[in-house]
Amino acid sequence: MIRFLNSQPLLLPAFALALSILFVDLADYTSWFLAFFVILFIVLARVVSSLSFWLTILATLSGLLLHFHELYKMNRLSLSADREVAVLAIIEHEPRDARYFRKEVIVKVCQTTNESLTGARLLASIARDTPLKVGGKIWLRGQLHLPKKPMNIDVLDKAKLLHRKGITLELLVYQDQPIHKTANSHLIQAWAQSSRQWIRQQLTKGINDEDASKIILAMFLGEKPRNGSKIMNDFKFSGTIHVFAVSGLHVMMVGLLFTLFFRIIGIPLKIWILLVITIMFFYAIITGMNPPAMRAAIMGSAVLCALLLGRKPSLPNSLWLSAIIAMTWSTHCIFLPGFQLSYAVLISICLTGNWWANRWKWLTHLDPFFPRSLLSKKQKAIYQIRHKSAATLSVSSSAWVGSSLLIWLYFGLITPIAIIASLPIMLLVFGLLSVCCLSLTIGNLSDNIAEPLNKVNGFIANSTHAITRFFASADTLRYHYKPWSHGERVIIYSLPDGGAAHYIGIGGGVLLDAGSANHFYTDIWPSLDRKGARIDSIIASHSDVYHIQGIGEVMKKIPIKQLVIAKSNNRSTTHRSLINQANELNVNIVSPTRTSHILTNNSFIEILDTGTPSYPLADDRCCVFLLHWKDQKILFFNDAGGKSERRLRNHYPELSVDIIVIGKHSNDHSLSVDTIRAFGAKEIIATQAYYPTGETRSESWKAQLHSSGIKLYLLDQTGGIKLTQENGELDKEIILHYPLK
C-alpha cells in the first residue's frame, strides 16, 4: 500500500481536498465522520513521504478556507434579496429561452452602488428581444430575489443548481441597455461564442436532415437537441447518452486525431505536442469549458508534457492533478453530476481496467502452438479487430461500473446493454469527430468540399441513431425504476397563475387537467416521466389555458386512449386545437355527462356537474368530479363557481366527501363554509390563493374554516401534495411544509 501511495503522490491530497470541502458544506454530524478520514489521509501521507504529507496538509487547508470563504460570500449576497438595483454587468454565457417571452443569462456584476454585489454572478431574466453577446457589457435595472424552492415532486431544484454554480440571487430585469463593447476579462468567452456560431454553420452546410444536424452538433459541441426528446430517449435508454456531453472521451479523441495527423506528416515531437495541447484546450473552451472536458485537457496535457520531458506518463497522477486544479478553481464543482460521473468513470477504469481486460481476454484467444507468422492477412486483420474489440469492451465495462451507481441515483436507470452498445457507438463517434475536424479544416476552403463531408457525417449520425434506437428498443436489457407504474396514488400539483393539474394513478391512470404548456414541462412532466406514471385517459375541467394547454403536450408524449372534454368552444383557440389534435391522433373524445368512469373494481370517477355551457364566465362552464377511491371520496371542485355550488347542493343533498380540491379565485364567492360543512369535508386543498373582496377580513373564508376545525392546505405555501392510502386511511406527503393552522 505504501508503495502504491508513493507512486501516486497526488492521490491523498486530492481526496483530502474533496473531503475538506464536503466537511465545510455539510456542517452536520456527518462532517466529523469526514474529518476522521481527512486525519487518516494526513497520517498516511506522513508515513508515505514528507512531500505527500505537506501536499495533503496544504490541500486540506485550501479546501476548508476556499469553500468557507465561498459560502460566506454567498450568504452575504442573500441579504440583498428583494432589493431594487442598477448594475453594470458582463454577459458570461449564452442566454437560454425562459417563460413569459424572456430569456435567462448568467452575468457578472462589475459596477453597482451595492458593494456586496460587486464581482457577484447573477442569473438575470431579460426580455427575449434584447440583443446579448457573450463578453458584452450591459446596464441592468431590476429586482433581486432568491430562487424559488421546488414546488412539486422531482422538479428541478433551481436554487440548489444555481448555488452549485456559485450563484445566489436572480435579477428580474425590467430595464436594460446593452453596451456594444466586449470586456477585456471576457475576450476568450466572446471568441468562444463566435467560434461556436461559425462551427454550427460549417458543420451543417448541405445537410437537409434536421435530426442528423442535431446529433452532429450534440456530439461535437455538446448542445442538447431542441425538440429532440425522441432522440434523447433513444440514446438515454441505450446507455449512450454520454456521447451528447462533451467529456474526456471527446477531448481525448480530438487530441488523438491531431496526434496521428501531425505524426503522419512528420512534425517534430516538441512541436506537435504543443500543438495538440493547444487544440485540446481550444476544443474544451469552445464547447463551454465543462468540468469533464477541462479535466481531459489537463490530463492529456500532463501526459504529453511528461513525454516532452522524457518522463514516463502516469494516468492516475494526471487524474489527481486535474481534480485538484478543478476543485481549487471552483469548490462547488465536486457537487455537480458531470464532475462526479467524469471522475467516477476514470477512477473505475484505473482500478478495474486490468480485471475487465482479463474477463474479455477470451475474444483474443489464439492457439499458443500456432505460429503467428503463418496467419494470413485476413486472419491477422480479424485478430486485430478482436484485440481492439476486447480492449474497447474492457474500457466500456469499467466505465459502466464506475458510472452505474451515480446514474441510478440521478436517473433511476441501469443499462448493462451499454457495455455492448458502446462498441459500435464509440467507433462511429470517432468517425463523426474525424469528419467534423476535416470539415472545419479542409472543408473551410470551399463549400464544394464541406458539403460532401457533412453529408457523410449526416450518414454517420443517422447510423448512430439507428443503432441506439435498436438497443433502446430492448426493454428487457435495462432496468428503469418506475415507482408510479404500480400502486395507487393521487398527486395534486402546485402551479402558478391559477393553473391546475392532478394525476390520479389508479387503474390505467388519469390526468385531470395539465396546466399550461410551460408549467407542464417545468412542474408536471419531470415527475410523470421519471416516476413512470401510467396514463391512458385525460379529463379537461374547462377551457382555461392554464388548465388544458398542457394536455396537447401530454398527447405528444404518451399514447392516450380517451380524452374527456366538452364540445368545441369557439371562444377558446386552445380548446379547438386540442379537439383537432385528438382527432389526428385517433384519441377517443368523450363529451362529459353525469356518468361514471370505472378505474378499478373499487374505484371510479363520477362526473357530478358539467357546468353551464352558455354562461359567460368560464368558471361556471367548469366540470366537477368526485373520485371514489376505495373508502375515500375526493371532490375535485376545480374552478367551479357559485352556480355550480348551488346545483350540487340541490342535486346531491346527501353528498359526503373526505377531501375537497378547489381553485379558489377572485371572480366568484365559491364553495362556502356552510357547503363544506354540509359535505362533511375535513380537509381542503386550494390550488389558488386568490380571494374575492370580503373574504380577507377577520371573518374570512379561511378564518371560518379554522373555527370549524377544517384543515386548509394552500398549494402556493405547501407545494404539491401526494395522497396515498393504507388500511383505509389517507396519508399525505407535502413537498414544502405543513398546513396552516
Residue, then its C-alpha position, 0 to 999 in steps of 0.5 A: m500500500i505504501r508503495f502504491l501511495n508513493s507512486q501516486p503522490l497526488l492521490l491523498p491530497a486530492f481526496a483530502l481536498a474533496l473531503s475538506i470541502l464536503f466537511v465545510d458544506l455539510a456542517d452536520y454530524t456527518s462532517w466529523f465522520l469526514a474529518f476522521f478520514v481527512i486525519l487518516f489521509i494526513v497520517l498516511a501521507r506522513v508515513v508515505s513521504s514528507l512531500s505527500f504529507w505537506l501536499t495533503i496538509l496544504a490541500t486540506l487547508s485550501g479546501l476548508l478556507l476556499h469553500f468557507h470563504e465561498l459560502y460566506k460570500m454567498n450568504r452575504l449576497s442573500l441579504s440583498a434579496d428583494r432589493e431594487v438595483a442598477v448594475l453594470a454587468i458582463i454577459e458570461h454565457e449564452p442566454r437560454d429561452a425562459r417563460y413569459f417571452r424572456k430569456e435567462v443569462i448568467v452575468k457578472v456584476c462589475q459596477t453597482t452602488n451595492e458593494s456586496l454585489t460587486g464581482a457577484r454572478l447573477l442569473a438575470s431574466i431579460a426580455r427575449d428581444t434584447p440583443l446579448k453577446v457573450g463578453g458584452k457589457i450591459w446596464l441592468r435595472g431590476q429586482l433581486h430575489l432568491p430562487k424559488k424552492p421546488m414546488n412539486i415532486d422531482v422538479l428541478d431544484k433551481a436554487k440548489l443548481l444555481h448555488r452549485k454554480g456559485i450563484t445566489l440571487e436572480l435579477l428580474v430585469y425590467q430595464d436594460q441597455p446593452i453596451h456594444k463593447t466586449a470586456n477585456s476579462h471576457l475576450i476568450q468567452a466572446w471568441a468562444q461564442s463566435s467560434r461556436q456560431w461559425i462551427r454550427q454553420q460549417l458543420t451543417k452546410g448541405i445537410n437537409d436532415e434536421d435530426a442528423s444536424k442535431i446529433i452532429l452538433a450534440m456530439f461535437l459541441g455538446e448542445k442538447p437537441r431542441n425538440g429532440s426528446k425522441i432522440m434523447n430517449d433513444f440514446k438515454f435508454s441505450g446507455t449512450i447518452h454520454v456521447f451528447a456531453v462533451s467529456g474526456l472521451h471527446v477531448m481525448m479523441v480530438g487530441l488523438l486525431f491531431t496526434l496521428f495527423f501531425r505524426i503522419i506528416g512528420i512534425p517534430l515531437k516538441i512541436w506537435i505536442l504543443l500543438v495538440i495541447t493547444i487544440m485540446f484546450f481550444y476544443a474544451i473552451i469552445t464547447g463551454m469549458n465543462p468540468p469533464a472536458m477541462r479535466a481531459a485537457i489537463m490530463g492529456s496535457a500532463v501526459l504529453c508534457a511528461l513525454l516532452l520531458g522524457r518522463k514516463p506518463s502516469l494516468p492516475n497522477s494526471l487524474w489527481l492533478s486535474a481534480i485538484i486544479a478543478m476543485t481549487w478553481s471552483t469548490h462547488c464543482i465536486f457537487l455537480p453530476g458531470f464532475q462526479l460521473s467524469y471522475a467516477v468513470l476514470i477512477s473505475i477504469c484505473l482500478t478495474g481496467n486490468w480485471w475487465a481486460n482479463r474477463w474479455k481476454w477470451l475474444t483474443h484467444l489464439d492457439p499458443f502452438f500456432p505460429r503467428s507468422l503463418l496467419s494470413k492477412k485476413q486472419k491477422a486483420i480479424y485478430q486485430i479487430r478482436h484485440k481492439s474489440a476486447a480492449t474497447l469492451s474492457v474500457s466500456s465495462s469499467a466505465w459502466v461500473g464506475s458510472s452505474l451507481l451515480i446514474w441510478l441515483y440521478f436517473g433511476l436507470i441501469t443499462p448493462i446493454a451499454i457495455i455492448a452498445s458502446l462498441p459500435i457507438m464509440l467507433l462511429v463517434f470517432g468517425l463523426l469527430s474525424v469528419c467534423c475536424l476535416s470539415l472545419t479544416i479542409g472543408n473551410l476552403s470551399d463549400n464544394i468540399a464541406e458539403p460532401l463531408n457533412k453529408v457523410n457525417g449526416f450518414i454517420a449520425n443517422s447510423t448512430h441513431a439507428i443503432t441506439r434506437f435498436f438497443a433502446s428498443a430492448d426493454t428487457l436489457r435495462y432496468h428503469y425504476k418506475p415507482w408510479s407504474h404500480g400502486e395507487r396514488v393521487i398527486i395534486y400539483s402546485l402551479p402558478d397563475g391559477g393553473a391546475a393539474h392532478y394525476i390520479g394513478i389508479g387503474g390505467g391512470v388519469l390526468l385531470d387537467a395539465g396546466s399550461a404548456n410551460h408549467f407542464y414541462t417545468d412542474i408536471w412532466p419531470s415527475l410523470d416521466r421519471k416516476g413512470a406514471r401510467i396514463d391512458s385517459i385525460i379529463a379537461s375541467h374547462s377551457d382555461v389555458y392554464h388548465i388544458q394547454g398542457i394536455g396537447e403536450v401530454m398527447k405528444k408524449i404518451p399514447i392516450k386512449q380517451l380524452v374527456i372534454a366538452k364540445s368545441n368552444n369557439r371562444s377558446t383557440t386552445h380548446r379547438s386545437l386540442i379537439n383537432q389534435a385528438n382527432e389526428l391522433n385517433v384519441n377517443i373524445v368523450s363529451p362529459t355527462r353525469t356518468s361514471h368512469i370505472l378505474t378499478n373494481n373499487s374505484f371510479i370517477e363520477i362526473l357530478d356537474t358539467g357546468t353551464p355551457s352558455y354562461p359567460l364566465a368560464d368558471d361556471r362552464c367548469c366540470v366537477f368530479l368526485l373520485h371514489w377511491k376505495d373508502q375515500k371520496i375526493l371532490f375535485f371542485n376545480d374552478a367551479g363557481g357559485k352556480s355550480e355550488r348551488r346545483l350540487r347542493n340541490h342535486y346531491p343533498e346527501l353528498s359526503v366527501d373526505i377531501i375537497v380540491i378547489g381553485k379558489h379565485s377572485n371572480d366568484h364567492s365559491l364553495s362556502v363554509d356552510t357547503i363544506r360543512a354540509f359535505g362533511a369535508k375535513e380537509i381542503i386543498a386550494t390550488q389558488a390563493y386568490y380571494p374575492t373582496g370580503e373574504t380577507r377580513s377577520e371573518s374570512w373564508k379561511a378564518q371560518l374554516h379554522s373555527s370549524g376545525i377544517k384543515l386548509y392546505l394552500l398549494d402556493q405555501t405547501g407545494g404539491i401534495k401526494l395522497t396515498q392510502e393504507n388500511g383505509e386511511l389517507d396519508k399525505e406527503i407535502i413537498l414544502h411544509y405543513p398546513l396552516k393552522 
